[in-house]
Amino acid sequence: MNVQIISSLITLGGLGLLFGAVLAYASKIFHVEKDPRIEKINEALPQANCGGCGYPGCLNYAEAVVIENAKMTLCAPGGEETVNRIAEILGVEAEAQNPMVAVVRCQGAHGIAKDKFLYEGIEDCNAENLLLGGHKACEYGCLGHGSCVKACPFDAMAMLDNGLPTVFEDKCTACGICVETCPKGIMQLLPRSQKVFLGCVNKNSGKVVREVCSVGCIGCGLCAKPNITPSEKIIMSDNLPLVPEDWEDFNMAVKRCPTKSFVVRIPSEEEEPAEEVAKEESV
């Protein structure tokens, strides 16, 4: 009996050595050299692993840059410094970067946007949204639970007493996580150079918007008129004005908007003409 046990152990040991040798040989035969640039790029990244670049983590993004020729400008937290470092590692010219920032496209604070029922449940916007779209009468209105704030990995957001989130632009990296988290689509990434944006995403008719919110865009198209915006930069689409990045002559439109739906991030130096503007069409 002891002889059989010893024989079995020897056989198993021999097989183990044989399989080990085969695996060692195979690992050398099929070994793929890892591009050293991947590790260098990974070290250059901020290691936030926020997923804003579209990849699970910084290492995955580094691999994509080297192997799949992914754009070197996708790491928002890293900024221009990281782009320049990646370009240096790759031995190419740095790609131009257009810095972005997150904005809140809803002004329907407490007492401004109407409610359709009282919600008492999980303090989460996505959870409440499953219940008839939430308590706001405006189907696009912010639900105010701060899911976007909780999701922000850079502490670049906070909830205000009026029930709306705010963005600390100096901390915002434009990772886009808040945009993906919001079930109402009111979070949006804009170029940092854009001076003004529309603080509303409600595409309904003016009559419907007026019934649910006093600051919602009613789609009157006043801002798109040549005597209000001489550059004719504004185009109406789905009852909303499309605001371009390079809209400079917005002062008159902002001032004369009947519902004050525009939000000015960077004041314009251009002043409204002193002469009386032609009589506006009633809306």
Secondary structure, DSSP 8 states (H G I E B T S, - for coil): -HHHHHHHHHHHHHHHHHHHHHHHHHHHHS-----HHHHHHHHHS------TTSSSSHHHHHHHHHHS---TT--TTTHHHHHHHHHHHHTS-------EEEEE-----TTTB-BSS---S-S-HHHHHTTTT-SBSSTTS---S-HHHHH-TT--EEE-TTS-EEE-TTT-----HHHHH-TT--EEEEETT--EEES----S-HHHHHHHBSSS-----GGGSTTT-TT---EEETTEEE--TT----HHHHHH-TT--EEESS--S----SS--------
